[in-house]
Amino acid sequence: MILVFGGTTEGRKAAKELEESGSLFWYSTRDGEQQLELLHGKTVSGAMDITLMEEFCKEHQIRLIVDAAHPFASELHSNISKLGIPVIRFERIYPERDSRIIWCKDFPDAVHKIKGTKRLLSTAGVQSIPKLQDLKGTEIFHRILDRESSVSLAEKFGIDQSHLCFYHQGEDEGIEIDKIHPDAILLKESGLSGGYKEKADAALSKGIKVFAIMRPPMPDNFITVDGPYGMRRMVEKLLPEFYPLHSGLTTGSCAAAAALAAAENLLESSAPVCVNLMLPDGENIPVDTVCTEKGHAYVVKDSGDDPDVTDKMEIHARVELLDSTDIVIDGGEGVGRITLPGFDCPPGEAAINKAPRKMIEDNLRRKYPNQGFKVIISVPGGEEIAHRTFNPRLGIDGGISIIGVSGIIKPFSEEGFINSIRKCMEVARASGEDRVVINSGAKSEKFLKDYYPTLPAQCFVQYGNKIGDTISIAYELGFRKITLGIMLGKAVKLAAGNLDTHSSNVTMDREFIAGLLKSSGCPDETVNSAHTITLARELWDIVPQQNLQSFVNEVKSRCKNACAPLSKDAELTVLLIDDDGNIK
């Protein structure tokens, strides 16, 4: 059993990740004002002292705690650390400390340094008001949450409403500064999710003095992560039965971690057994590494419970220093070569996708910003194992591909995956919204969230390849407004009537695509080119501009027809997404 202390953005992320397990957990907030729809989690509200915590943990047999509370909730963190239960600290991501800011170790230190300031804007929150009472002679304006309980507490502390101001989601941080014209602003080091950087940048850009209170240290017995993937992997380690299936790492993550270890081995003459790998979303996870010789390291790929042919293979990286600051990435033994157009890289290049290349570069630049590297990724046995993949059919010769968009593999059996879709759809239904937006994964979901900015996050449900099952579940649960977001590779399969677009079930039908092009009025030359493409995304470049909208409409119409029997009287909207995120 897991108990989450939340009430924050990190708490919301933790709950979403834990929901995917289908297991029961508890989510605790001090005031119960955070709106959170949970299917498997149960909420508990009200502040807990150490006695109440001990009683709750004993009654509900809590075996693991996720502390995702505000970083300045020091008393709460201290009490949690005394429970004798393993604690995962879901920490925020913090930018580097800016030397232009006046840093304060705590509130008394801040009061001491601020004294003499005539007009101060404090964004430290309503609970901090009594801590600033010794600032005699300073006119203080307090920016607090725009909710009744916060206003009531501020009034209880003796603050007149004329000295209260409110921030609203999406509002420019400079608006209140321009209204108040403070001589200085007080912040807490609340991390990226707390808007700390935006507040500091807005004040500094206007020449206003910035005081910031440094975040307090966490107890030594906390295990710290800074994102949902890291939290999930730590839960899997500490409470293995909580998730029915365990996550793994992509070949891209393994390659980036190996490159980072090899660079450290070369430049610092150390042999790291673990590196701190930054994933594409900015969070950091530990990855075990093995150094064999100077400038060379490898990672043993852990696919978790995903049925992946590359599981337990060694992903190697060898690095050499360059005189420039360039980072050059290539493939060696066991990494395939691209022979056909249509991939992230042109023919002749190593089959290392764009996202892993960027991950390798970002991790090396973060640690060694002024050093250039040549990085060679290799996979012993990769050429042999590639015959068990679709690489030969796609025109990738000589080995496997280094892939992965998120850096993490979330495994699902077929039954488990469909069950997870149902769970997510039930959460979407519980939100009270009448529209659900289904999409293939993280990349398309990001674009669709921008398209539907007012829809809550739980209304976006990923189908992977199970388009038909997902639409059926949505309809069964009562959704009558269904948006299908789809990228071209899956769209041409769906348009042909394939409601499960997984490559193990269906491959791209070039003859069918030629028919689509012909129906769209494309010239014969374009129609004939359908027989030579490797990936459907090439069609974005092949279809003449004057025929593009007709082609898009034809694809969308065929997709809609394929799904119509499943959605009956529902309003089905099909949105075609190109590689740059443009929605057609």
NUKOLKE-998486 format. One record per residue (C-alpha): x, y, z; residue in one letter. Coordinates in steps of 0.2 Angstrom, whole numbers, always signed. Layout:
BEGIN
{east:X&north:Y&up:Z&r:a}
...
//
This chain:
BEGIN
{east:+0&north:+0&up:+0&r:m}
{east:+6&north:+17&up:-5&r:i}
{east:+3&north:+34&up:+3&r:l}
{east:+6&north:+50&up:-7&r:v}
{east:+7&north:+67&up:+1&r:f}
{east:+2&north:+79&up:-13&r:g}
{east:-7&north:+95&up:-16&r:g}
{east:+6&north:+100&up:-29&r:t}
{east:+9&north:+98&up:-47&r:t}
{east:+21&north:+84&up:-43&r:e}
{east:+8&north:+75&up:-32&r:g}
{east:-4&north:+76&up:-47&r:r}
{east:+10&north:+68&up:-58&r:k}
{east:+13&north:+54&up:-45&r:a}
{east:-5&north:+50&up:-44&r:a}
{east:-7&north:+49&up:-63&r:k}
{east:+8&north:+37&up:-64&r:e}
{east:+1&north:+26&up:-49&r:l}
{east:-16&north:+25&up:-57&r:e}
{east:-9&north:+15&up:-71&r:e}
{east:-5&north:+1&up:-60&r:s}
{east:-23&north:-3&up:-56&r:g}
{east:-18&north:-5&up:-38&r:s}
{east:-26&north:+5&up:-23&r:l}
{east:-16&north:+19&up:-15&r:f}
{east:-20&north:+34&up:-4&r:w}
{east:-18&north:+53&up:-9&r:y}
{east:-17&north:+65&up:+5&r:s}
{east:-18&north:+84&up:+5&r:t}
{east:-19&north:+97&up:+19&r:r}
{east:-34&north:+106&up:+14&r:d}
{east:-43&north:+95&up:+1&r:g}
{east:-44&north:+109&up:-12&r:e}
{east:-34&north:+101&up:-26&r:q}
{east:-46&north:+94&up:-39&r:q}
{east:-40&north:+77&up:-43&r:l}
{east:-51&north:+63&up:-51&r:e}
{east:-45&north:+46&up:-46&r:l}
{east:-51&north:+29&up:-51&r:l}
{east:-40&north:+18&up:-40&r:h}
{east:-33&north:+30&up:-28&r:g}
{east:-42&north:+36&up:-13&r:k}
{east:-41&north:+54&up:-6&r:t}
{east:-39&north:+59&up:+12&r:v}
{east:-39&north:+78&up:+17&r:s}
{east:-33&north:+86&up:+33&r:g}
{east:-17&north:+90&up:+41&r:a}
{east:-8&north:+76&up:+49&r:m}
{east:+4&north:+77&up:+64&r:d}
{east:+16&north:+63&up:+68&r:i}
{east:+3&north:+54&up:+78&r:t}
{east:-10&north:+54&up:+65&r:l}
{east:+2&north:+49&up:+52&r:m}
{east:+7&north:+34&up:+62&r:e}
{east:-11&north:+29&up:+66&r:e}
{east:-15&north:+30&up:+47&r:f}
{east:+0&north:+20&up:+41&r:c}
{east:-4&north:+7&up:+54&r:k}
{east:-22&north:+6&up:+50&r:e}
{east:-20&north:+5&up:+31&r:h}
{east:-4&north:-5&up:+31&r:q}
{east:+6&north:+8&up:+22&r:i}
{east:+23&north:+1&up:+16&r:r}
{east:+29&north:+15&up:+5&r:l}
{east:+27&north:+34&up:+5&r:i}
{east:+29&north:+46&up:-9&r:v}
{east:+32&north:+63&up:-3&r:d}
{east:+27&north:+75&up:-17&r:a}
{east:+22&north:+89&up:-5&r:a}
{east:+28&north:+107&up:-6&r:h}
{east:+47&north:+108&up:-4&r:p}
{east:+45&north:+121&up:+10&r:f}
{east:+33&north:+110&up:+20&r:a}
{east:+48&north:+106&up:+32&r:s}
{east:+38&north:+100&up:+47&r:e}
{east:+29&north:+88&up:+36&r:l}
{east:+45&north:+81&up:+28&r:h}
{east:+53&north:+79&up:+45&r:s}
{east:+37&north:+69&up:+52&r:n}
{east:+37&north:+58&up:+37&r:i}
{east:+55&north:+54&up:+39&r:s}
{east:+52&north:+48&up:+57&r:k}
{east:+39&north:+34&up:+52&r:l}
{east:+51&north:+21&up:+48&r:g}
{east:+44&north:+18&up:+31&r:i}
{east:+54&north:+19&up:+15&r:p}
{east:+51&north:+37&up:+7&r:v}
{east:+52&north:+42&up:-11&r:i}
{east:+54&north:+61&up:-12&r:r}
{east:+46&north:+67&up:-29&r:f}
{east:+56&north:+82&up:-30&r:e}
{east:+54&north:+97&up:-41&r:r}
{east:+67&north:+102&up:-55&r:i}
{east:+76&north:+117&up:-50&r:y}
{east:+86&north:+129&up:-62&r:p}
{east:+103&north:+134&up:-57&r:e}
{east:+104&north:+148&up:-45&r:r}
{east:+106&north:+165&up:-53&r:d}
{east:+120&north:+176&up:-46&r:s}
{east:+109&north:+192&up:-48&r:r}
{east:+97&north:+186&up:-35&r:i}
{east:+100&north:+189&up:-17&r:i}
{east:+99&north:+172&up:-9&r:w}
{east:+93&north:+170&up:+9&r:c}
{east:+94&north:+154&up:+19&r:k}
{east:+77&north:+156&up:+28&r:d}
{east:+64&north:+169&up:+32&r:f}
{east:+74&north:+177&up:+47&r:p}
{east:+88&north:+180&up:+35&r:d}
{east:+77&north:+187&up:+22&r:a}
{east:+69&north:+199&up:+34&r:v}
{east:+86&north:+205&up:+39&r:h}
{east:+92&north:+207&up:+21&r:k}
{east:+76&north:+216&up:+15&r:i}
{east:+75&north:+228&up:+29&r:k}
{east:+76&north:+246&up:+23&r:g}
{east:+66&north:+242&up:+7&r:t}
{east:+51&north:+253&up:+5&r:k}
{east:+39&north:+243&up:-6&r:r}
{east:+40&north:+224&up:-7&r:l}
{east:+30&north:+212&up:-17&r:l}
{east:+30&north:+195&up:-8&r:s}
{east:+25&north:+179&up:-18&r:t}
{east:+30&north:+168&up:-4&r:a}
{east:+12&north:+163&up:+0&r:g}
{east:-1&north:+166&up:+13&r:v}
{east:+7&north:+155&up:+26&r:q}
{east:+22&north:+166&up:+26&r:s}
{east:+13&north:+182&up:+31&r:i}
{east:+17&north:+181&up:+49&r:p}
{east:+35&north:+177&up:+45&r:k}
{east:+37&north:+195&up:+38&r:l}
{east:+29&north:+204&up:+52&r:q}
{east:+46&north:+211&up:+58&r:d}
{east:+48&north:+221&up:+42&r:l}
{east:+43&north:+238&up:+50&r:k}
{east:+42&north:+252&up:+38&r:g}
{east:+41&north:+241&up:+23&r:t}
{east:+24&north:+242&up:+13&r:e}
{east:+21&north:+224&up:+8&r:i}
{east:+9&north:+217&up:-5&r:f}
{east:+6&north:+199&up:-4&r:h}
{east:+2&north:+188&up:-20&r:r}
{east:-8&north:+173&up:-14&r:i}
{east:-20&north:+160&up:-22&r:l}
{east:-36&north:+167&up:-28&r:d}
{east:-47&north:+156&up:-17&r:r}
{east:-58&north:+160&up:-2&r:e}
{east:-48&north:+150&up:+11&r:s}
{east:-32&north:+160&up:+7&r:s}
{east:-41&north:+177&up:+7&r:v}
{east:-49&north:+173&up:+24&r:s}
{east:-32&north:+168&up:+31&r:l}
{east:-24&north:+183&up:+25&r:a}
{east:-37&north:+194&up:+33&r:e}
{east:-35&north:+184&up:+49&r:k}
{east:-17&north:+189&up:+49&r:f}
{east:-22&north:+207&up:+48&r:g}
{east:-19&north:+211&up:+29&r:i}
{east:-31&north:+223&up:+21&r:d}
{east:-38&north:+217&up:+4&r:q}
{east:-29&north:+233&up:-4&r:s}
{east:-13&north:+224&up:-1&r:h}
{east:-18&north:+207&up:-8&r:l}
{east:-15&north:+202&up:-27&r:c}
{east:-19&north:+186&up:-36&r:f}
{east:-10&north:+177&up:-50&r:y}
{east:-21&north:+168&up:-63&r:h}
{east:-16&north:+153&up:-73&r:q}
{east:-7&north:+158&up:-89&r:g}
{east:-5&north:+177&up:-84&r:e}
{east:+10&north:+186&up:-87&r:d}
{east:+21&north:+187&up:-72&r:e}
{east:+25&north:+205&up:-75&r:g}
{east:+7&north:+211&up:-74&r:i}
{east:+6&north:+213&up:-55&r:e}
{east:+24&north:+220&up:-54&r:i}
{east:+18&north:+234&up:-66&r:d}
{east:+3&north:+237&up:-55&r:k}
{east:+12&north:+238&up:-39&r:i}
{east:+29&north:+245&up:-44&r:h}
{east:+39&north:+237&up:-30&r:p}
{east:+57&north:+241&up:-25&r:d}
{east:+60&north:+222&up:-22&r:a}
{east:+51&north:+205&up:-24&r:i}
{east:+52&north:+191&up:-12&r:l}
{east:+52&north:+173&up:-19&r:l}
{east:+54&north:+155&up:-13&r:k}
{east:+65&north:+144&up:-22&r:e}
{east:+50&north:+133&up:-28&r:s}
{east:+57&north:+125&up:-44&r:g}
{east:+51&north:+125&up:-62&r:l}
{east:+33&north:+119&up:-57&r:s}
{east:+31&north:+133&up:-44&r:g}
{east:+34&north:+147&up:-57&r:g}
{east:+50&north:+153&up:-48&r:y}
{east:+60&north:+156&up:-64&r:k}
{east:+46&north:+166&up:-72&r:e}
{east:+44&north:+177&up:-57&r:k}
{east:+62&north:+180&up:-55&r:a}
{east:+65&north:+183&up:-74&r:d}
{east:+50&north:+196&up:-74&r:a}
{east:+57&north:+206&up:-60&r:a}
{east:+75&north:+205&up:-65&r:l}
{east:+70&north:+211&up:-83&r:s}
{east:+62&north:+227&up:-75&r:k}
{east:+78&north:+230&up:-64&r:g}
{east:+69&north:+226&up:-48&r:i}
{east:+79&north:+218&up:-34&r:k}
{east:+75&north:+200&up:-31&r:v}
{east:+77&north:+191&up:-14&r:f}
{east:+74&north:+172&up:-14&r:a}
{east:+73&north:+160&up:+0&r:i}
{east:+83&north:+144&up:-3&r:m}
{east:+73&north:+128&up:-2&r:r}
{east:+77&north:+118&up:+14&r:p}
{east:+86&north:+102&up:+13&r:p}
{east:+76&north:+85&up:+13&r:m}
{east:+79&north:+72&up:+27&r:p}
{east:+94&north:+61&up:+23&r:d}
{east:+84&north:+45&up:+22&r:n}
{east:+73&north:+51&up:+7&r:f}
{east:+76&north:+43&up:-10&r:i}
{east:+75&north:+57&up:-22&r:t}
{east:+67&north:+57&up:-40&r:v}
{east:+62&north:+72&up:-50&r:d}
{east:+49&north:+64&up:-62&r:g}
{east:+35&north:+51&up:-64&r:p}
{east:+46&north:+39&up:-73&r:y}
{east:+59&north:+39&up:-60&r:g}
{east:+46&north:+37&up:-46&r:m}
{east:+38&north:+22&up:-55&r:r}
{east:+55&north:+13&up:-57&r:r}
{east:+59&north:+16&up:-39&r:m}
{east:+41&north:+10&up:-34&r:v}
{east:+45&north:-6&up:-45&r:e}
{east:+61&north:-8&up:-35&r:k}
{east:+54&north:-5&up:-17&r:l}
{east:+37&north:-13&up:-20&r:l}
{east:+38&north:-25&up:-34&r:p}
{east:+20&north:-31&up:-33&r:e}
{east:+12&north:-14&up:-35&r:f}
{east:+14&north:-14&up:-54&r:y}
{east:+9&north:-30&up:-63&r:p}
{east:+21&north:-26&up:-76&r:l}
{east:+38&north:-17&up:-74&r:h}
{east:+45&north:-3&up:-85&r:s}
{east:+61&north:-3&up:-94&r:g}
{east:+73&north:+8&up:-104&r:l}
{east:+74&north:+12&up:-123&r:t}
{east:+89&north:+8&up:-133&r:t}
{east:+91&north:+27&up:-134&r:g}
{east:+92&north:+29&up:-115&r:s}
{east:+105&north:+15&up:-114&r:c}
{east:+115&north:+23&up:-128&r:a}
{east:+115&north:+41&up:-120&r:a}
{east:+119&north:+34&up:-103&r:a}
{east:+134&north:+24&up:-110&r:a}
{east:+140&north:+39&up:-119&r:a}
{east:+139&north:+49&up:-103&r:l}
{east:+149&north:+36&up:-93&r:a}
{east:+162&north:+34&up:-107&r:a}
{east:+165&north:+53&up:-107&r:a}
{east:+167&north:+54&up:-89&r:e}
{east:+179&north:+39&up:-89&r:n}
{east:+189&north:+48&up:-103&r:l}
{east:+189&north:+66&up:-95&r:l}
{east:+189&north:+62&up:-76&r:e}
{east:+198&north:+45&up:-76&r:s}
{east:+184&north:+37&up:-66&r:s}
{east:+174&north:+22&up:-70&r:a}
{east:+156&north:+27&up:-65&r:p}
{east:+145&north:+12&up:-61&r:v}
{east:+130&north:+23&up:-62&r:c}
{east:+126&north:+40&up:-71&r:v}
{east:+112&north:+53&up:-69&r:n}
{east:+103&north:+52&up:-86&r:l}
{east:+92&north:+67&up:-91&r:m}
{east:+77&north:+61&up:-101&r:l}
{east:+69&north:+71&up:-115&r:p}
{east:+56&north:+78&up:-103&r:d}
{east:+69&north:+85&up:-92&r:g}
{east:+68&north:+73&up:-77&r:e}
{east:+83&north:+63&up:-71&r:n}
{east:+85&north:+44&up:-68&r:i}
{east:+100&north:+34&up:-62&r:p}
{east:+106&north:+21&up:-75&r:v}
{east:+119&north:+7&up:-71&r:d}
{east:+134&north:+8&up:-82&r:t}
{east:+150&north:-3&up:-85&r:v}
{east:+167&north:+5&up:-90&r:c}
{east:+178&north:-7&up:-99&r:t}
{east:+193&north:+4&up:-105&r:e}
{east:+197&north:+22&up:-107&r:k}
{east:+183&north:+31&up:-116&r:g}
{east:+172&north:+16&up:-117&r:h}
{east:+156&north:+10&up:-108&r:a}
{east:+141&north:+0&up:-110&r:y}
{east:+123&north:-2&up:-102&r:v}
{east:+114&north:-19&up:-101&r:v}
{east:+97&north:-15&up:-108&r:k}
{east:+83&north:-18&up:-96&r:d}
{east:+66&north:-19&up:-106&r:s}
{east:+56&north:-23&up:-90&r:g}
{east:+42&north:-34&up:-94&r:d}
{east:+41&north:-28&up:-112&r:d}
{east:+43&north:-42&up:-125&r:p}
{east:+58&north:-34&up:-133&r:d}
{east:+71&north:-44&up:-143&r:v}
{east:+84&north:-31&up:-137&r:t}
{east:+82&north:-36&up:-119&r:d}
{east:+98&north:-39&up:-109&r:k}
{east:+109&north:-34&up:-124&r:m}
{east:+124&north:-23&up:-121&r:e}
{east:+123&north:-5&up:-129&r:i}
{east:+140&north:+1&up:-130&r:h}
{east:+147&north:+19&up:-133&r:a}
{east:+165&north:+24&up:-137&r:r}
{east:+170&north:+43&up:-136&r:v}
{east:+184&north:+53&up:-143&r:e}
{east:+188&north:+71&up:-140&r:l}
{east:+186&north:+84&up:-154&r:l}
{east:+195&north:+100&up:-155&r:d}
{east:+179&north:+109&up:-159&r:s}
{east:+163&north:+109&up:-148&r:t}
{east:+153&north:+98&up:-160&r:d}
{east:+146&north:+82&up:-155&r:i}
{east:+147&north:+69&up:-169&r:v}
{east:+136&north:+53&up:-167&r:i}
{east:+138&north:+37&up:-178&r:d}
{east:+135&north:+19&up:-177&r:g}
{east:+147&north:+5&up:-176&r:g}
{east:+145&north:-14&up:-175&r:e}
{east:+127&north:-20&up:-173&r:g}
{east:+119&north:-3&up:-177&r:v}
{east:+110&north:-3&up:-194&r:g}
{east:+112&north:+9&up:-208&r:r}
{east:+98&north:+18&up:-217&r:i}
{east:+97&north:+13&up:-235&r:t}
{east:+80&north:+22&up:-240&r:l}
{east:+73&north:+39&up:-238&r:p}
{east:+59&north:+44&up:-225&r:g}
{east:+68&north:+42&up:-209&r:f}
{east:+75&north:+55&up:-196&r:d}
{east:+92&north:+54&up:-205&r:c}
{east:+96&north:+52&up:-223&r:p}
{east:+102&north:+36&up:-232&r:p}
{east:+119&north:+31&up:-227&r:g}
{east:+117&north:+37&up:-209&r:e}
{east:+117&north:+26&up:-194&r:a}
{east:+100&north:+21&up:-188&r:a}
{east:+100&north:+31&up:-173&r:i}
{east:+84&north:+41&up:-172&r:n}
{east:+82&north:+60&up:-169&r:k}
{east:+77&north:+58&up:-151&r:a}
{east:+91&north:+47&up:-145&r:p}
{east:+104&north:+58&up:-154&r:r}
{east:+97&north:+73&up:-145&r:k}
{east:+97&north:+64&up:-128&r:m}
{east:+115&north:+59&up:-131&r:i}
{east:+120&north:+77&up:-136&r:e}
{east:+110&north:+85&up:-122&r:d}
{east:+117&north:+74&up:-108&r:n}
{east:+135&north:+77&up:-114&r:l}
{east:+133&north:+96&up:-116&r:r}
{east:+125&north:+98&up:-99&r:r}
{east:+140&north:+90&up:-91&r:k}
{east:+154&north:+96&up:-103&r:y}
{east:+147&north:+112&up:-111&r:p}
{east:+163&north:+117&up:-119&r:n}
{east:+170&north:+100&up:-125&r:q}
{east:+166&north:+92&up:-142&r:g}
{east:+165&north:+73&up:-144&r:f}
{east:+164&north:+59&up:-157&r:k}
{east:+152&north:+46&up:-151&r:v}
{east:+151&north:+28&up:-158&r:i}
{east:+136&north:+18&up:-153&r:i}
{east:+138&north:-1&up:-155&r:s}
{east:+128&north:-16&up:-151&r:v}
{east:+137&north:-33&up:-151&r:p}
{east:+125&north:-46&up:-159&r:g}
{east:+114&north:-32&up:-166&r:g}
{east:+116&north:-38&up:-184&r:e}
{east:+110&north:-55&up:-179&r:e}
{east:+95&north:-49&up:-168&r:i}
{east:+90&north:-37&up:-182&r:a}
{east:+83&north:-51&up:-192&r:h}
{east:+69&north:-53&up:-179&r:r}
{east:+64&north:-35&up:-181&r:t}
{east:+56&north:-26&up:-195&r:f}
{east:+72&north:-17&up:-200&r:n}
{east:+76&north:-27&up:-215&r:p}
{east:+59&north:-24&up:-222&r:r}
{east:+61&north:-5&up:-219&r:l}
{east:+78&north:-4&up:-228&r:g}
{east:+89&north:-4&up:-212&r:i}
{east:+104&north:-15&up:-215&r:d}
{east:+117&north:-22&up:-203&r:g}
{east:+109&north:-21&up:-186&r:g}
{east:+96&north:-14&up:-175&r:i}
{east:+89&north:+4&up:-173&r:s}
{east:+93&north:+15&up:-158&r:i}
{east:+76&north:+22&up:-154&r:i}
{east:+64&north:+29&up:-141&r:g}
{east:+55&north:+46&up:-139&r:v}
{east:+52&north:+46&up:-120&r:s}
{east:+67&north:+36&up:-115&r:g}
{east:+56&north:+24&up:-105&r:i}
{east:+47&north:+8&up:-110&r:i}
{east:+30&north:+6&up:-102&r:k}
{east:+25&north:-13&up:-104&r:p}
{east:+8&north:-20&up:-107&r:f}
{east:+2&north:-37&up:-112&r:s}
{east:-12&north:-35&up:-125&r:e}
{east:-25&north:-38&up:-112&r:e}
{east:-16&north:-27&up:-100&r:g}
{east:-15&north:-13&up:-112&r:f}
{east:-33&north:-13&up:-117&r:i}
{east:-37&north:-14&up:-98&r:n}
{east:-26&north:+1&up:-96&r:s}
{east:-36&north:+10&up:-110&r:i}
{east:-52&north:+7&up:-101&r:r}
{east:-45&north:+13&up:-84&r:k}
{east:-40&north:+29&up:-92&r:c}
{east:-56&north:+31&up:-101&r:m}
{east:-66&north:+29&up:-85&r:e}
{east:-55&north:+43&up:-77&r:v}
{east:-59&north:+54&up:-92&r:a}
{east:-78&north:+50&up:-90&r:r}
{east:-77&north:+54&up:-72&r:a}
{east:-70&north:+71&up:-76&r:s}
{east:-88&north:+76&up:-82&r:g}
{east:-82&north:+82&up:-99&r:e}
{east:-92&north:+77&up:-114&r:d}
{east:-77&north:+75&up:-126&r:r}
{east:-63&north:+63&up:-126&r:v}
{east:-47&north:+65&up:-137&r:v}
{east:-39&north:+48&up:-141&r:i}
{east:-21&north:+48&up:-148&r:n}
{east:-6&north:+36&up:-152&r:s}
{east:+6&north:+43&up:-139&r:g}
{east:+16&north:+57&up:-130&r:a}
{east:+21&north:+66&up:-146&r:k}
{east:+3&north:+67&up:-154&r:s}
{east:-4&north:+70&up:-137&r:e}
{east:+6&north:+86&up:-134&r:k}
{east:+0&north:+93&up:-151&r:f}
{east:-18&north:+89&up:-147&r:l}
{east:-17&north:+97&up:-129&r:k}
{east:-12&north:+113&up:-138&r:d}
{east:-27&north:+111&up:-150&r:y}
{east:-39&north:+108&up:-135&r:y}
{east:-31&north:+119&up:-121&r:p}
{east:-46&north:+120&up:-110&r:t}
{east:-49&north:+101&up:-109&r:l}
{east:-42&north:+93&up:-93&r:p}
{east:-27&north:+81&up:-95&r:a}
{east:-37&north:+66&up:-90&r:q}
{east:-48&north:+68&up:-106&r:c}
{east:-33&north:+63&up:-117&r:f}
{east:-32&north:+44&up:-119&r:v}
{east:-18&north:+35&up:-128&r:q}
{east:-23&north:+21&up:-139&r:y}
{east:-6&north:+15&up:-145&r:g}
{east:-12&north:+5&up:-160&r:n}
{east:-29&north:-1&up:-153&r:k}
{east:-39&north:+12&up:-161&r:i}
{east:-55&north:+1&up:-163&r:g}
{east:-55&north:-5&up:-145&r:d}
{east:-52&north:+13&up:-139&r:t}
{east:-67&north:+20&up:-149&r:i}
{east:-78&north:+5&up:-143&r:s}
{east:-73&north:+8&up:-125&r:i}
{east:-76&north:+27&up:-126&r:a}
{east:-94&north:+24&up:-134&r:y}
{east:-98&north:+11&up:-121&r:e}
{east:-94&north:+23&up:-107&r:l}
{east:-105&north:+36&up:-114&r:g}
{east:-94&north:+48&up:-124&r:f}
{east:-103&north:+55&up:-139&r:r}
{east:-90&north:+67&up:-144&r:k}
{east:-74&north:+58&up:-149&r:i}
{east:-59&north:+66&up:-157&r:t}
{east:-46&north:+54&up:-165&r:l}
{east:-29&north:+62&up:-167&r:g}
{east:-18&north:+52&up:-179&r:i}
{east:-2&north:+53&up:-188&r:m}
{east:+0&north:+48&up:-206&r:l}
{east:+9&north:+32&up:-203&r:g}
{east:-6&north:+25&up:-193&r:k}
{east:-19&north:+35&up:-203&r:a}
{east:-15&north:+26&up:-220&r:v}
{east:-17&north:+9&up:-211&r:k}
{east:-34&north:+14&up:-202&r:l}
{east:-40&north:+22&up:-219&r:a}
{east:-38&north:+4&up:-226&r:a}
{east:-49&north:-3&up:-213&r:g}
{east:-36&north:-9&up:-200&r:n}
{east:-43&north:-4&up:-183&r:l}
{east:-27&north:-11&up:-175&r:d}
{east:-12&north:-3&up:-183&r:t}
{east:+2&north:-13&up:-175&r:h}
{east:+16&north:-17&up:-187&r:s}
{east:+15&north:-36&up:-182&r:s}
{east:-3&north:-36&up:-188&r:n}
{east:-3&north:-25&up:-204&r:v}
{east:+10&north:-16&up:-215&r:t}
{east:+9&north:-1&up:-225&r:m}
{east:-1&north:-5&up:-241&r:d}
{east:+7&north:+5&up:-255&r:r}
{east:-6&north:-1&up:-268&r:e}
{east:-20&north:+7&up:-256&r:f}
{east:-10&north:+23&up:-254&r:i}
{east:-8&north:+24&up:-273&r:a}
{east:-27&north:+23&up:-274&r:g}
{east:-29&north:+37&up:-261&r:l}
{east:-17&north:+48&up:-271&r:l}
{east:-27&north:+45&up:-287&r:k}
{east:-44&north:+49&up:-278&r:s}
{east:-36&north:+65&up:-272&r:s}
{east:-33&north:+70&up:-290&r:g}
{east:-14&north:+69&up:-289&r:c}
{east:-4&north:+67&up:-305&r:p}
{east:+1&north:+50&up:-312&r:d}
{east:+19&north:+53&up:-307&r:e}
{east:+14&north:+56&up:-288&r:t}
{east:+2&north:+41&up:-289&r:v}
{east:+17&north:+29&up:-295&r:n}
{east:+29&north:+36&up:-282&r:s}
{east:+18&north:+27&up:-269&r:a}
{east:+26&north:+11&up:-274&r:h}
{east:+43&north:+17&up:-269&r:t}
{east:+41&north:+25&up:-252&r:i}
{east:+48&north:+17&up:-236&r:t}
{east:+37&north:+27&up:-223&r:l}
{east:+20&north:+35&up:-225&r:a}
{east:+28&north:+52&up:-218&r:r}
{east:+36&north:+54&up:-235&r:e}
{east:+19&north:+58&up:-243&r:l}
{east:+20&north:+75&up:-235&r:w}
{east:+34&north:+79&up:-247&r:d}
{east:+28&north:+69&up:-261&r:i}
{east:+10&north:+76&up:-263&r:v}
{east:+9&north:+92&up:-273&r:p}
{east:+3&north:+107&up:-263&r:q}
{east:-12&north:+109&up:-274&r:q}
{east:-18&north:+92&up:-270&r:n}
{east:-13&north:+91&up:-252&r:l}
{east:-29&north:+97&up:-244&r:q}
{east:-39&north:+85&up:-255&r:s}
{east:-27&north:+71&up:-250&r:f}
{east:-29&north:+75&up:-231&r:v}
{east:-48&north:+75&up:-233&r:n}
{east:-48&north:+59&up:-242&r:e}
{east:-37&north:+51&up:-228&r:v}
{east:-48&north:+58&up:-215&r:k}
{east:-64&north:+53&up:-223&r:s}
{east:-58&north:+35&up:-225&r:r}
{east:-53&north:+34&up:-207&r:c}
{east:-69&north:+41&up:-201&r:k}
{east:-78&north:+27&up:-212&r:n}
{east:-68&north:+14&up:-204&r:a}
{east:-72&north:+19&up:-187&r:c}
{east:-91&north:+23&up:-190&r:a}
{east:-98&north:+6&up:-185&r:p}
{east:-90&north:+8&up:-168&r:l}
{east:-96&north:+26&up:-164&r:s}
{east:-113&north:+24&up:-171&r:k}
{east:-122&north:+41&up:-167&r:d}
{east:-107&north:+49&up:-159&r:a}
{east:-99&north:+65&up:-166&r:e}
{east:-82&north:+58&up:-172&r:l}
{east:-69&north:+71&up:-177&r:t}
{east:-53&north:+65&up:-186&r:v}
{east:-38&north:+76&up:-184&r:l}
{east:-23&north:+72&up:-195&r:l}
{east:-6&north:+78&up:-187&r:i}
{east:+10&north:+80&up:-197&r:d}
{east:+28&north:+78&up:-191&r:d}
{east:+29&north:+96&up:-186&r:d}
{east:+13&north:+96&up:-175&r:g}
{east:+2&north:+104&up:-188&r:n}
{east:-16&north:+98&up:-187&r:i}
{east:-25&north:+96&up:-203&r:k}
//
